Amino acid sequence: MAVNAPSASDPASTLNALASQQGSAADSEQRFLKLLVTQLNNQDPLNPLDNAQLTSQLAQMSTVSGIEKLNGAVQSLLAQSGASQVLQSAALIGRTVLVPGKEAAVKDGVPEKFGIDLAGAADSVKVSVKNAAGEVVRTFDLGALPAGVKMVDWDGKTDTGAAVPDGNYTLSVTAKAGKEDVQSLALTYAKVASVAQVYGGASLDLGGGRKAGLDEVRQVL
């Protein structure tokens, strides 16, 4: 029976399809590996395959013999995939990315741009900017916002209109839908200094000890 190749973004469908096929274990392994290699070669580096999902699905394939051998082969392929992601992500070195971060600097009176990311729609969203002493120098009441990324325009001034001194400032976000909290993140820009391989993927070095995964990148400039 022929196997229809699933899309590269849906590795679970590959495993489920193979589990339902009739034939030898060796044939199943060969079909699975062929399809998986195709998926890994065509994956989006900013939206890589979910390693945890693959491992979980493999554990459920009790009808396929030689699962330990197959699992070992998959782990090897995932390691190769991680190396491939590093090579593809090398193009980000020197580029500026928008990632989760709580600090925005002011230099020569000009503040760094920042934004927020809401996991869901919110009735009320507020952003506070605090100085090194923990004092709130500027508050933004953004009102109701839909889920997603929203940039915040700060002119580098306090709530009273005075210019803040140069330095690092801390951002905090509060979002609510009714009485419930809405998951929210502050986002800041950072330049990619280097890319390193981690288990199953790539990690971006943003300098100053700051790192981010590819899945955390919201925007590339």
Secondary structure, 3 states (H helix, E strand, C coil): CCCCCCCCCCHHHHHHHHHCCCCCHHHHHHHHHHHHHHHHHHCECCECCCHHHHHHHHHHCCCCCCHHHHHHHHHHHHHHHHHHHHHHHHHHCCCEEEEECCEEEEECCEECCEEEEECCCEEEEEEEEECCCCCEEEEEEEEEECCEEEEECCCCECCCCCECCCEEEEEEEEEEECCEECCEEEEEEEECCEEEEECCEEEEEEECCEEEEHHHCCEEC
